[in-house]
Amino acid sequence: MKKLWQTDQSLDAAVEAYTVGRDPELDARLLPYEVYGSLAHAAGLVKIGVLKKTEYARIREELGRLLANVDAFTIAREQEDIHTAVEQALTAKLGDVGAKVHAGRSRNDQVQVNLRLFLKDRLLAMVGLVCETARAWEEFGRKHEASVLPGYTHIQRAMPTTIGHWAASHAEAMLENARTLRAAIDEADACPLGSAAGYGVPLPLRRDYVAKLLGFSRVQRNTLRVQSSRPRVEAAAVSALALLARDLGVLAWDLSLYSSAEFGFVTLDKSFTTGSSIMPQKKNPDVVELTRARAALFPGWVGQILAIGQLPSGYHRDYQLTKGVLFDALDTARDMTGILRRIPASLTVNAARCAAAITEDMLATHEAVSLVKTGMPFRRAYRQVAEKARSAGSASRVVSAPELPAYAGAPGNPGWSALAAERVRWERWQTKTSGELRRAWSRLVGSAHFGRHVQATGSSPLRIVK
């Protein structure tokens, strides 16, 4: 079985293994996107007379069969990648008709279209997941909005807050990540087909038409820029995921601290803890600790992509090594978010323990501001209150029902309505955008084949096929 580029040259087995790497394993996930890209390109070839409509119909039927039996599709190591495997499958069934599909494209723009469709798909799914996570923490916060809680700076007690205020901060973080994920989707939302190896082809390709068929909002105009921008598109996606991972890591840290015996503010459900091999009493928060650790992986992944991508203009085989990094980042972010979405439903709050941690010294700022209201300059009020606030007695006296700031977003008013309204806006955007993409792909494949693909994988096409 020859490679697409192979003529009379034979390849050393060790060299083949070294150059092919993990591509067959990784590319197995890209079959749906290879099918969509091939169908759109073939439809464009019909427009310019390179393919006949009858030939296109046969290609569409055969690609539809591949999509409907995605789990049975394999990539042999000697085929190197998904592009060769699909082209050879078409040629085996259709002969010269299958061999015509590659006219006007290169594996360089094929991998780009696959990755960009894959990114749009996965990042849209991530927007949906962060909205679900925001909702889960919003519901938890509403339930416990009146439970007071010490607020911390430098991991030292600072001022009173509430469980609701704390939970709302994490819900809002998720919605901020919806915004950065959308920016990454916008980076990927440019069709690369027609760029070939970076210099176009001497055919009057209908790039706008093909882009529309695939559900892209625009064409990436300059064909050379298509190839040079691959690391940028991938780094934008992993950077957005790194911001999400950072926020999940902060939440994981909070849960680790607050569930410890020293704090005791919350208790993780036993389903989210593990035990010790020697200490029978232990309930270890391994889930949140591993979330915290996984968050630390993302800056390295961003750095790998950017470092590999600092190359002269044009395509380089170096880019092959960013694919695994991209997939690892997407999978890890999905798993982290999914776990922290599930935790709040079973998280127990120890309201009495929280309230007992609110001591008189934590109201020092309130007292200083009270003096300011009488006309005293704040710095004088600060000094007047400081000595009393720092005394040992002040730090030991518990305060019940402390006064909390109640303007929007403050501890006494987490702003649930505004938070919910923002979440709903993101949910609607995600549903609308995902639906448009799904309809574009359904039109390409045909509803019958598209429906069989959904049924076979047990999901909508907006989830990755492993």
N, C-alpha and C positions, 0 to 999 in steps of 0.2 A: 504494500500500500504506500504510494508515493505522497510526499508532502506537496502542498500547492506550488511551492517554489522550486521543487526538485526536478532536475533534468537527468543527467547521467551521473551526477555526483552521489557517492555513497557516504553515509555518515557513521562515524565511530560511535559505538554504543554508549561509551562513557560521555562523549560530547553531547549525544542526544539527550541522555538523562540529565546532564547539567543544564542544557539550554531549555529543555521543555519544563523542568522544574515541577511546580504544583499546578500548572495550567489545566490539565485535564480534570483534576479534582475541583478546582475553583470554577472553571468554565461550565461545569455541569449545571450550575445555578443560573446560567445566563441563557439557557435554551429559549424561554419565551421571548426574550428581548432580541435574540438572534432571528427568530421567526418574524417578529414584528418589523425589524429593520429590513430583512430580506424582502418581505412582501411590499413594503413601501418603496424600496428601491426598484423592485421589479415593476411595480405600477408606474413608476417614473420612466422606466425604459419603454413601456408600452406607449407613453405619451410622445416619445421621440422616435418611435418606429423601430427600435432595436429588438423588441419582443412583440409578437402578435398577441392579440387578445386571447386566442385559443391556447397559446402557450402559457400565458399568464394564468389562465384558469386551471391548467394542469399543475403548475407550480403551486398555486394557492391551495389546491386540494391536497397535494402531498405534504406541504408544510403544515396544513391543518391537522393531518394525521399525526405528524410528529408531536404537535402541541397537545393533541388529545391523549397521547401515550407517553407523556413526558418522563414518567418514572422508568420506562423501558429503554430510554435513550442512553447510549454510552459513548464515551470518547476514548478511543484507543491512544496509547502513548505515542505511537508513530504518526497519529494525526495531529498531534501537538495541541490543538485548541478546538473550540466550538465552531469556529468559522469553517475550518477544513472538514470537520465531521458532518456538518449540515450540508455543505456543498457536495461532498462525496455521497451522502445519503440521497440527495436529489438526483445526482448523476446516475447512481445505481438504478434508480427507479425510472428516470425520464430520459436518460441518454443525453444527447446534445442539448435538449431543451433545458435540462438542469444545469449544464455547463455554461449556459448563456448568462446566468444571473450575476456572475461576477463582473461583467462588463461595466466599466465606469466606477468601480470602487476597489479599495485595497483593504487588506486586513487592518490597516492602520485606522481607517475611518469606521470599519466595522466594529472594532473593539471600543472605539469612542462612542458610537451610538448605543451599543449594548450597555456600557457603563453609565451613560447619562440617563437612559431609560430606567435602568436598575436603580440609580440614585433617586430619580424622581419618585419611583415606586416606594422604595424603602423609607425615604425621608418624609414622604406624605404619611406613611404608616406611623412613623415616629411622631409626627405632629398629632395624630389621633391618640397615640399612647400618652403623650405628655398632657393632653387635655383630660384624658381619663384619670391620670395621676393627680392633676390639679383638682379635679372633682372629688376624688377620694379624700384628699387632705382638707379640702373645703368643708366637706360633710363632717369630717372628724372635728374640725375647728368649731363649726357651728354648734355641735353637740356639747363642746367643753368651753365655749367662749367665756363663761363667767369664772372659770377656775383660775385663780391667781397663780402666778409662777414668777420666780426670780428671773430678771433679765441680767445678762452677763456682759461684761467687757473684760478682756484679758483673763477669762475664766474666773473672774471675781464677781461677786454679787454687786450689781450696779443700781438698777431701779426696778420697780415692780412692772410686770407685764401679765399676760394671760396665756393660757394654752391656746385660746382662739387666735390671739395675735401671732403667736409662734407658728401655728399651723398655717395661718393665712400667708405668712412670709414664704413658706415653702410652696404653697399653691401658686402664689404670684411668680415665684421663680420658674415654675414649669411653663407658665404662659409667656414669660420672657424668652424661654427657649423655643417656643413655637415661632417667635419672631425671627430668631437667628437661624432656625431650621428653614424657614421660608426663604431667607436670603440665600442659603446654600442651594435650595431648589431652583431659585432664579439663576444661579450660576450655571447649573446643569441644564437649564431649559433652553438650550440653543442647539439646533440640529447640525451635526458635523458631516452628514453624508454629502458627497460631492467633492470633498476635499481630497479624497483618495490618499496618496502617501504624503500629501502636503502641498502638492503643486497642481491639483486639479487634473482633468482628463480632457482630451479634445473631442468632447461630446457636449451637445447643448442641454445639459442636465437641468431638469426642472426642480431646483432645490427648494423653492418655496412650497411647491406642491407636495413634495415628499415630506417636508417638515410638518405640514398641516396634517397629513395622513397619520403621522406618528404621535400627534398631540403636542408637538413643540410649539412654543409661542413665537419663535423666531429662528432664523438661520444664522449660524456663526459665519460671518461674511468672508473673511480672509482665510483662504485654504491653508496657508502656512501656519497662521495663528491657531487653527484647530489643533494641530499637533503639539505646538508649544504650550498650549493652555491646559493640557491634560493634568499635569501636576497641580495646577491652580484649582481646577474644578474639584479634584479629589481632596486637596488640602482644605478647601472651603467647607466641604462636607465634614471632614474629620475635625476641623476647628469648631464647627457648630456643635458637633457631638462632644468635643472636649469641654465646651462651656456647660453643656447639659451634665456631663459626668462630674464636673466640678461642683455643681449645685447639688447633685445627688450625693456626692461625697460629704458635703457640709451637713446634709440631712442625716446621713449615716453616722457622722461624728456625734451629732446631737443625740441620736437614739442610743448610741453606745454610752455616752456620758449619763444621760437622764435615766437610763435603765440600770445603771450600776447601783450597788448597795449604798455607796456614799451619797448619791443624789436621791435615788428611789422615787423619782417623779412619775415614771411610767414603767409598765411591765410588758415586755414582749411576749406574745403568745408562744407557747412551747413549740409550736410548729415552725417557728423562726429561730429556734435555738438548738444547740447541740450539747453533748455532755463531755465529761472528762473520763479518760481511761483509768484514772487513779482516784479522783475525788468524786464520790457518789452524789454530792449535793450540787455540783456545778450545773449551771444553765448558761452556756456561753453564747454571746450574740454573734456567732460566726457569719451570719447572713449580712449584717450591717458592716462587720469588719471587712469582709471580702468585697462589699460594695465600695467601701472607702479605698481599699487597695486597688481595685480595678480602675477607679477614677484616676489613679496616679499613672496609669499606662498611656493615657491619651496624649499628653504633651510629647511623649516619645514618638508616638505614631505620627503626629503632625510633623515633628522634626524629621522623621525618616522620609516622608513624602517630599518635603521641601528640599531636603538635602539631595535626594535622588534627582529631583527636578531641575537642579541648577546646571543646565546643559545648554549648548548652543541651539539655535533654531533648528527645527525639524524633529523627526521621530528618532528615538534611540531605544535600543532593546532594554536599557536600564529601567524603562517605565514598567516593564513586566513585573518588577518586584514591588510595585506599589499596590497591585491588585489585592494581594493577600492582606496587606495592612488595612486597606479600605474595608474589606469584608470583616476582618476581625473587629474593627472599630464599630461597625454597624451592628454586628451580632452582640458585642459586649454592651453597647448602649441600650439595645433593646432589652437584654436580660436584666440589666441593672434597674431600668425604669419599671419593668414589669414586676420585679420583686418589691420595690418601694411603693408601687401602686397598691399592692395587696396588704401591706402592713397595717395601715390605719384602721381598717375594719375590725381588727382583733386586738388593737393596742388598748391597754388598760391604763387609766389615769388614776394616780393616788392623790386625790384632791387635798386630803388632810396633810400629807407630806409636803405638797407644794405650798400650801398656805402657811405651814409652820416655818418655812424658809424665808418668809417676808418679815424682815426685822426693821426696827425703827431707823437705823442708820441709812436704810435704802430710801428714806423719804427726805434726805437732806436737800436734794435739788428742789423738791416741792416746797420745802420751808424757805429756801433762798428766793424762789420765785414769788412766794407770798410776800416777802419783804419788798421785792421789786414792785409789786402792785401798789405798795404804799408810797412809792416814789424813790426808794433807796436804789442807788446804782448797783448793778448786779455784782461787780467785783467786791464791793464792801459787804453786800449781803452774803456772798460766798465765804468771805473770811469770818464773818460773824457766826455763821452756822458750822464752819469746818471743825472747830475744836470739839464741840459737843458731839457732832456726827462721828468723829473718829474715836470716841471713848469706848471702852470695853462694854459698858452697860448698854449703850445704844445698840450695839451689835447683837445683844442677847435678848432684847425685848421684842416679842412678836407683835406685829400690827395686823389687826383684822380689818377687812374691807378698805384697803387703801384707795385714795382718790386716783383715778387714772385719766390721762388726757383723752378727750373724746372726739377730737376732730378726725376727719376721714383718714384712715390708715394707721391711726395711733392705737395704743393698747386697749383703750375703752371703746374703740369703734373700728374693727378690722375692715369694714367696708365690703360686706358680703355681697351686696347687690351689684356694686361695680365690678367686683371680682367675677361674679357669675356671668354678668353681661359680657365681659371680655372673653371669658371662656367660651360662651355660646357663639360669639363672633368667630373665634378660631375653629370651633367645631363645624360651623356652617361652611366656612371657607374650605376646610379640609374635605368635607363631604362633597362639595361642589367640584373642587378641583380633581379629586379622585374619580368622581363620576364622569367628568369630561374625558379624563385619560382612559378610563375603562371603556367608554363608548367608542373612542377613536380606535382602540385596539380590537374591539368587537367588530367594528365595520371592516377592518383590515382582514381579519381572519375569517369572518362570517359567523353569524350567531350560533350556528349548529356546532362548529368546531370549538368556538370560544366557550360555549356552554359545557361541552364535554371536558374541556380542560379544567374548568372550575370544579366540575363534579369529580374529576379524577384526583385533583389535588386537595379536595376538601376545603377549598378556600376561594376567595376572589383572587384575581390576578394581581391584586395589590398586596400580595404577600409573597415572599420569596419561596421558590421551589427548591428544596434541598435535595 
